[in-house]
Amino acid sequence: MSQPAVDMQNLVKTFGGGRNLFGRAASEVHAVRGISLTLERGETLGIVGESGSGKSTLARMLVGLEHPTAGSMAIEGKPWSELAASGTRAFGRAIQYVFQDPVASLNPRKTIGDILDVPLRLLCGYDRDHRARRKQELVDAVQMPLDTLERYPHEFSGGQAQRIAIARALAAEARILVLDEPVSALDVSVQAQVLLLLQQLRDELGLSYLFISHDLAVVESISDRVAVMYLGEVVETGPAAQLFAAPQHDYTRALIASAPRLTVSDSPL
Ligand SMILES: Nc1ncnc2c1ncn2[C@@H]1O[C@H](COP(=O)(O)OP(=O)(O)OP(=O)(O)O)[C@@H](O)[C@H]1O
């Protein structure tokens, strides 16, 4: 049987502690308190929870932006630290992070072509023609016009910029995308288009997604399975339809009850 795309075991992240400038004990924040979760290959695992529940910290540990206090992570069966030590190229081909604010995540001084060139150089080296072909394929894959490559990030709307950020993640040929609130900054109609694109890309390229959002309707529409986080712990996991139809944990029930009521026509998909 193939190894899961991501396997997290007893992950812990504590911020702070130690001594502050005045020698007093600094208070600790237990952002993630012993989480064990797997993301299967080809699956979309939604992570929901209120602000401060530790969703982003979990995601940031997976892509190396935070260092776990304890626990272990494996990517496609390989220990995380081994994969990270094997170099940027191998790590980037395995897993990529897509941020909430697409425009801020793109270098404002570079054209989109130059932005895409960064991961492509790692993969294609100095073969300019190959890189040029890949850039065309990438803008095409995210359904953007070819002249996108000559333009700058500020020339695009939020939805277009998020498509470009997705193209950059694909440029590295990553098999796993960690999508941290990828549509939260977008209008509902634009959200639907980006979510549809993400689903198409996942199915065409066999990608696996860890999809973080505080928006339950968005998570329900895109996820196969959902994990509910509360105060740094996962309190419930289950298939999306089942979890939303018959939540088992009191916190999940409260979260669903507090979400704005949706009609089918409001749903992003
Ligand atoms: N660098 C940091 N230093 C100190 N505390 C931090 C740091 N990053 C996050 N935290 C704290 O860890 C907890 C979890 O934060 P995190 O951003 O992971 O939650 P979240 O569920 O993603 O929330 P949001 O939806 O608001 O982004 C919060 O209490 C937050 O203040």
The ligand as an ORCA input file, in Angstrom:
! r2SCAN-3c Opt
* xyz 0 1
  N       5.104     33.389     16.004
  C       4.258     33.279     17.033
  N       4.630     33.662     18.277
  C       3.790     33.563     19.325
  N       2.536     33.059     19.229
  C       2.113     32.674     18.027
  C       2.939     32.752     16.854
  N       2.234     32.275     15.790
  C       1.031     31.925     16.262
  N       0.940     32.161     17.595
  C      -0.201     31.878     18.464
  O      -0.547     30.508     18.310
  C      -1.964     30.345     18.360
  C      -2.430     29.670     17.080
  O      -2.284     30.574     16.000
  P      -2.577     30.194     14.479
  O      -2.258     31.384     13.634
  O      -1.916     28.915     14.164
  O      -4.152     29.954     14.518
  P      -5.179     29.909     13.307
  O      -6.194     28.881     13.669
  O      -4.454     29.739     12.028
  O      -5.829     31.341     13.391
  P      -6.208     32.362     12.179
  O      -7.366     31.718     11.491
  O      -6.569     33.610     12.906
  O      -4.976     32.482     11.344
  C      -2.544     31.721     18.567
  O      -2.774     31.905     19.945
  C      -1.457     32.654     18.069
  O      -1.516     33.899     18.724
*
